[in-house]
């Protein structure tokens, strides 16, 4: 199937049923502008049917890695949708992001499945930005980048009963890289399971950044299984290594709840809270953490900088017991550039 765009406004509800496997052109250069399937400016839109959108991304990933391709299309792009639902759909092997959600309100994903190899580059599952009241529930993500990534001006995002892995976890950010970014307020990640991911739950902002705000973030009731860097706040995020880390991030992080996260880590640093020296994190609560590590380096540990969290309940490992010079997250996290 070639490139398709559905654009409103329309007077009544619309349901698009996909009941087969639809395949994108395998040629990385076949779609030069825009995305493979785009839906714009609709209210009461439903996509359903149990079908699969196969982006046939293998050739594009090879092209991307050889730097012969610059702009690759996402499988799906939803822009300015309101009161809409995406259900019982699979997106497979996208050339770039699987789904981009932009300027949507009251949009729900349920039984939505993302699948791509762990080594597929830049294949984020769902990227949400400039959107409010988005719900992602009872869905699964296996991909080569963030399962779900969260950009600026996101408000009231609910991620529940989601499985993630392989992939780079669920990330707020990276933020602060562009001027004029608007606050991220109200992100709820609850009752989710991460398996063999490069990160678990994460907030990442650039050093020497533009100003920004991240507030009212909830990472709660989460299981991690063989996950690298299960819990991360990283305000010196710099995957390229070409940042001025002497200048602090100007993104203010506050009101973060990290509660009831249990399981196993494949990195010794289980909890990494590296906040900005110019704008330390405030109102961070950490409670009931029970994550084990059985590597040769020794028991699990935490690293903290420019933060004094409120602690309650069980703490395994002890969180921020010695907030000295803290190392960055393990290399698996640094590789998760998106």
N, C-alpha and C positions, 0 to 999 in steps of 0.2 A: 504494500500500500504506500502510495506517495504521500507527500505532505498534505495535512488537512487542517483547516481552521474553521471553527464554529463561532460565530460572533453575533451577539445580541445588540440592543435589547430585543426581547421577544415578549409577546403579550401574555403567554401562558406557560405553565410548566412543560419542561421537555425531559424525556428520558431517552438516553442513548444506551442501547443494549449491545454489548459486545459478547458474542457467543462462540467465537472461533479464535484461532490463533492468527493475529494480524502481524505481518512481518514488514519492517521498515526496509528501505533500500540498504543493502550491505555496503555500498560504496560510501566511504566517509565524506566524499565531496558532493554527494547527490543533493543534499539540502544545504544551501549556502547561507540562507538567512532564516532566523526563527527556529522553531522547534518542530518535532515530527507531528504531534497532535496538540493543537492549541484550542482552548475554550475560553472565550472572553465575554464579559458583560452580560451574564445571565443570572436570573433569579429562579429559585425552585428547579434547579437542574439536577438530574440524577444520571450517573453512569453506573451501569450494572451489567449482569449477564453471565458472569463466571468465565469470561474470556481472558486472553493473554495478548499483551502488546510486546512483541519481540523486536527489540531495537537492533539485533544482529550486530553487536558492537565490537566483535573481535578484531576485525580489520582496522576499525577506528582507534582502538586502544593501541595497537601496534604503531599506527600512524602518529598518534599523540606522543608515544614514548620516543619515537625517532625525530620528533619535532617537525614533521612534515605537514602536520595539520594544526590549525590554530583554533577555529571555532567549530565545535561539534554540537549537534542538536541534542536537547533533552528528549526523552520519550514523551513526556506530558507537561503541559504548561497550563495552569489555571489562573486566570487574571480577572479580578473584579467580579467574582461569583458571590452571591449571597443566598443564605438559606438553602444550601445544596448538599448533596451526599454522593460520595464515591464508594461503592461497595462491591465486593465479590469480583475484584479485578486483580490480575497479576501483571506486573511489568518486569520484563526479562531483558537482561543484557543491553541496557541503554548505552548509547555511545558516550554520553556525559551524564548529568544528573538524571535520575529516573523521573522525578516530579519537581516542578517549581511552583510554589504557591505564592501569589503576589496580590496584595490589595483585596483579599477575600474576607468575608465576614460570615460567621455561622456556617462553616464548612466542616463536614464530618467525613472521615475515612473509616470504614469498618470492613473487616475481613479483606484488607488490602495487602497484597504480598509483593515484595521486591526480591529479585534474585539476580545476582551477578557474581562472578568469581572473586575471591578475596584479593586477587592481584589486579583487578580491573581499576584503572586510574580514574579518579574524579567522578565516581559513580554514586554520589550521595543518593540515599533513598528518597527522602522528601526534604526539600529546603523550603522553609517558611520565612517570609519577611513582609513587613508592612501589612500585617493581617491581624484580625482579632477574632476571638471565639472560634478557634480551630480545634477540632477534636480528632485524635488519631487513636483508635482503640481496636483491640482484638485483631492485631495485624502482625505480620512477620517481615523481617528485613535481614537479608543476607547479601552483603555487597562489599565493594572494595574501598569505600570511604565512609563518611558518617552515615549511620542508619537514618538519623534525623538531624538536620542542622538548622539553627535558628538565627536569623539575621535581625537587623535593627527594626524598630517600630512593630515588634510582635507583642501583642497583649492577649492574655488569657488563652494560652495554649495548653491543652490537656492531652497528655500522652499516657495511656493506661492499657494494661494487659497487652503489652507489646513484647515480642522477642526480637533480639538483636544479636547477630553473629553468623558468619564472620562480619567484620566491619570495624569502624573506628569509634563506635559508641554513639551516644547522643550528646550533641555539643551546642551550647549557647555561644555563638560567635563562629569565627573570630570577629571581634568588634574593635572599633577605634581606628581602623585603617583609612577611613574616609571622613572628610569634614561633613558636618551636618547630620550625622547619624542620630536618630531619635531613640528614646528609651525602650528597653526591653523590660516589660513589667508583667508578672504573672505567668510563670511557666511551671507546670505541674507534671512531673514524671513519677508515676506511681504504679506499683504492682507490675513491674517489668522484669524481664530476665535477660541477662547478657551472657553469652557463651563464646569463649575464645576470641574476644574482641581486643583490639589494640588499646582501647580506653573504655571506661565505663561511662559515668556521667561527668560532664566537663563544662567549665566556663573558661573561655580563652579570649584574652585581649592583647593587643600589640603594645610593646614598649614604645616610648616616644609617640604616643597616640594622640589623636584628636579627642576632645571631651566626649563623654557618653555616660549612660546610666544603665545599670542592670539591677533589678530589685524584685523582691517577692518571688523567689525561685525555690521550688520544692523538689528535692530528690528523696523519695520516701518509699519504703516497702519494696526493696529491690534485691534480687538475687544475682550474684556474679559467680560465674563458673569458669575458672582458668582464664581470668581477665587480667590484662596488663593495665596498670594505673587505674584501679577501679574508681577512685574519687579524685577529681582534679579541679582546682582553681589555678589557672596559669596566666598571670598578668605580665609575663615576660615571654609570651608566645612568639616565636621567631623561627619557623621551620627552615627558612633559607640561611639562617645564620648571618644575615646582612643587616641587622638592626642595630640601632644605637641603644644598647641596654642601660647606658648611663642616665638616660632620660626616662622617667617613669611613665607608666600608663596613666592617662587621665580619665579612664573609665571608672566610675564609682560603683562598686559592688556592695549591696546591702540587703538585709532581710533574706538570708538564705537558710533553708532548713534541710539538713542532711540527716535523715533518720532511718533506722532499721534497715541497714544494708548488710547483707550476710553472704558468705561464700568463700571462694578461694581466689587467690591472686597468683599470676605467674611472674610478677615483679615484686621485689622486696618492699619498695615504696607503695604502700597501700593507699594512704591518704596524703595528698600533696596539695597544700594550700599556700600558694605563692602570690601574695597580694601586693599591690602597688605601694612603694615607699612614699610616693607623693600623695596617694589617696587610699589609705589602708581600708581593708574590708571592715564593715560594721554590721552588727546584728546577725552574725552567723551562728547558728545552733547546730551542734553535732551530738547525736545520741544513738545508742544501741547499734554500734558498729561491731561486727564480729566477722573478720576476714582473715583467713590464715594464709601463710606462705611457707613452703617447705623446701626452699632452695638452699644451696650450699653457703650463701652469704650470711645466713643466720635468720632469726625470726623477722616477722613483718614489722614495719616501722612507718612512722609518719614524718613529714617535713612541713614546717610552717614558717612563714615570713610575713611580717607586717599584718598580723591578725591575732586577735584574742577571742577565740570562739567561746560561746557558752556551751558547756559540756554537761551531759546527763546520761544516766543509764550506763550500760556496758560499753567499754572502749577497748577493743582488741583489733589492732594495737592501740597503745596509749596515743591520744591525739594531741599534738602540740605540747608535749611534756617538756621539750627543750627547743624553743624557737630560736635556734641559732642560725648560722648561715645554712640555707637549705639548698639542696641540689634540685635541678630541674627534673621534671618527670622523665621516666626511662625513655630510651630512643624510640620505642614503639609509638609513643604519643607524639613526639616531634615529627615523625614521618607522616602524621595524619593531617597534612596540609589541605585545607579546602576553603 
